[in-house]
Amino acid sequence: LFRSAPRLIWDLPRVPYQPADQEADLSGGGQRYLWRLEAQRYRRYLNDLLPHFAHTLVLAAAEKGSLVHLFPAEQGVALAERMHVLPVGIDEIDTDMISNEEAGPQILFLAGEDSPAVRQGLAWFLARVFPTVRAQVPEAYLTLLARRAEWFSAELATSGRASGLAAEAVHIHDYISNLNPFWARSRVFVLP
């Protein structure tokens, strides 16, 4: 991929039209129409822009497939050869997992960055999902791995109080260079 002179590479963390499509599916009437227009605009943007990059990096094979299908067959095949999937997190195939019985009730939340999407995802998870999990599995706890643990500590204090979350239910760790032990001990992995 990077053997020769520098090239223009697009690191595409999310296919831009997919959130607009999702909003259109959830909306009704005029809102649905506007979201469909927005998704169509993103598709045209990608059609114009993608061919100009030597390589495009995406997070999942499904994203690669949806981008390739935006183009006529020959052009799509050529673009697919220059698209590379770099998954989020670690390679679970090469990680020795322990059984659920040994793992305990750990839920892993990987917050690699302090972005609005990660903050909203954490707040939503703490408000809507985690209380339900704790009601069914009282010993369940959330392990949060974050680059900026201090922000997440403040967010947890606010969200935790609002949802009645016990302090011992969340374990926060600063940036960790080796995720494998956390991954191996987790029954559930949360991706915002």
Secondary structure in CASP SS format (residue, H / E / C, confidence):
PFRMAT SS
TARGET T0000
AUTHOR 0000-0000-0000
METHOD secondary structure of the structure
MODEL  1
L C 1.00
F C 1.00
R C 1.00
S C 1.00
A C 1.00
P C 1.00
R C 1.00
L C 1.00
I E 1.00
W E 1.00
D E 1.00
L C 1.00
P C 1.00
R C 1.00
V C 1.00
P C 1.00
Y H 1.00
Q H 1.00
P H 1.00
A H 1.00
D H 1.00
Q H 1.00
E H 1.00
A H 1.00
D H 1.00
L H 1.00
S C 1.00
G C 1.00
G H 1.00
G H 1.00
Q H 1.00
R H 1.00
Y H 1.00
L H 1.00
W H 1.00
R H 1.00
L H 1.00
E H 1.00
A H 1.00
Q H 1.00
R H 1.00
Y H 1.00
R H 1.00
R H 1.00
Y H 1.00
L H 1.00
N H 1.00
D H 1.00
L H 1.00
L H 1.00
P H 1.00
H H 1.00
F C 1.00
A C 1.00
H E 1.00
T E 1.00
L E 1.00
V E 1.00
L C 1.00
A C 1.00
A H 1.00
A H 1.00
E H 1.00
K H 1.00
G H 1.00
S H 1.00
L H 1.00
V H 1.00
H C 1.00
L C 1.00
F C 1.00
P C 1.00
A H 1.00
E H 1.00
Q H 1.00
G H 1.00
V H 1.00
A H 1.00
L H 1.00
A H 1.00
E H 1.00
R C 1.00
M E 1.00
H E 1.00
V E 1.00
L C 1.00
P C 1.00
V C 1.00
G C 1.00
I C 1.00
D C 1.00
E H 1.00
I H 1.00
D H 1.00
T C 1.00
D C 1.00
M C 1.00
I C 1.00
S C 1.00
N H 1.00
E H 1.00
E H 1.00
A H 1.00
G C 1.00
P C 1.00
Q E 1.00
I E 1.00
L E 1.00
F E 1.00
L E 1.00
A E 1.00
G C 1.00
E C 1.00
D C 1.00
S C 1.00
P H 1.00
A H 1.00
V H 1.00
R H 1.00
Q H 1.00
G H 1.00
L H 1.00
A H 1.00
W H 1.00
F H 1.00
L H 1.00
A H 1.00
R H 1.00
V H 1.00
F H 1.00
P H 1.00
T H 1.00
V H 1.00
R H 1.00
A H 1.00
Q H 1.00
V C 1.00
P C 1.00
E C 1.00
A C 1.00
Y E 1.00
L E 1.00
T E 1.00
L E 1.00
L E 1.00
A E 1.00
R C 1.00
R C 1.00
A H 1.00
E H 1.00
W H 1.00
F H 1.00
S H 1.00
A H 1.00
E H 1.00
L H 1.00
A H 1.00
T H 1.00
S H 1.00
G H 1.00
R H 1.00
A H 1.00
S H 1.00
G C 1.00
L C 1.00
A C 1.00
A H 1.00
E H 1.00
A H 1.00
V E 1.00
H E 1.00
I E 1.00
H E 1.00
D C 1.00
Y C 1.00
I C 1.00
S C 1.00
N C 1.00
L C 1.00
N H 1.00
P H 1.00
F H 1.00
W H 1.00
A H 1.00
R H 1.00
S C 1.00
R C 1.00
V E 1.00
F E 1.00
V E 1.00
L C 1.00
P C 1.00
END
